[in-house]
Amino acid sequence: MQASSASSLPPAGGLGQVFAAHRAQLKRAAQQILGDTHSAEDLVHDAYLKAVESGEDVQGAVRQPLAYAVQMVRHMAIDRCRRATLEQRLFEVRDDGGAEVPMPATATPEALAIDRQQLSIVEQALAQLPERARRVFELYRLEGRTQRDIAAMFGISPTLVNFMIRDALDQCRDALRQGRPR
């Protein structure tokens, strides 16, 4: 199907001729990045279409058509890899038992009771922290302040802020695991 759509295009000068004459070289460049012959073939075809559609304005400005075509194919292949990686991350199946699934809008009374209980446990765990550590944690997690800003507010190092936040998180996690504050 792709070959017939390419043949239905008007004859392409400049870049189109470069794509026709150096198709194998362009396909190898794409295959080195994509790792798949069929994907490389599809990408070279897409690059050809893009080159033909760019019009004579762009084609006339290109001084080294083969180098331009190779770079075009490489850039499109890299973009395709990045997009595939992003899609894979977005749609991967997580093995977290649904821990990151948002709560439905209509939560059951039992779920609400559990959430309230967990919130109470976290509040008690935070109340056991030294005042400064608790405030640092609140500024960072609840108010969205940066660690650098918090460090400047308290006159301490960003590293110390990081440790205080980590310790507060550990205390909250431990309390939740035990079902009570540490």
C-alpha positions, 0 to 999 in steps of 0.5 A: 500500500505504501509503495502505491501511495508513493507512486501516486505522488507527482514526480519529486525533484531534488530531495525526492530524487535523493530519496529514490537514489539512496533509499538503501542507505537511508533505510540502513540509517533508520534501521541502526536507530530503530533496530527493525527493517519494517519500521525503517522502511516505513520511516524512510517512506514517511521521510520521503513524503515529508520531503516531497510535501516540503515544496520547492522552497525548502528543496531549493535551499538545501545545499547537500541533499543527501546529507539533509535526507540522512539527517532528516531520517535520523531525526525522525527515527530518534523522534519515533524511538522517543515517542515509543519509549514515552508511550511504553512508560505511559501504558505499561502495566504496573505491578503495584497492585493498583496502589496508584489507581485514583479513588472513585468519586463515589467512595464506599463508607468503608474506604472513607473510614480507612482513609480517615484512619490512615490520615489520623495515623499520619497526623500523629506521626508528624506530630511526634517530629521535632517542630522544625522537621514537621514544618519543613515537611509541611512546606515541602509536601503540602505547600510545594516549596522547593528544598532550596527555598526551605533551606534559605528560610531556616538558614540550613543546607538543602542537604539537611532539608532533604534528610528531614523530609526523608526522615518524616516520610520514613516515620509516616510510612512506618506508622502506616505499616504498623497501623499506628505512629512510631 
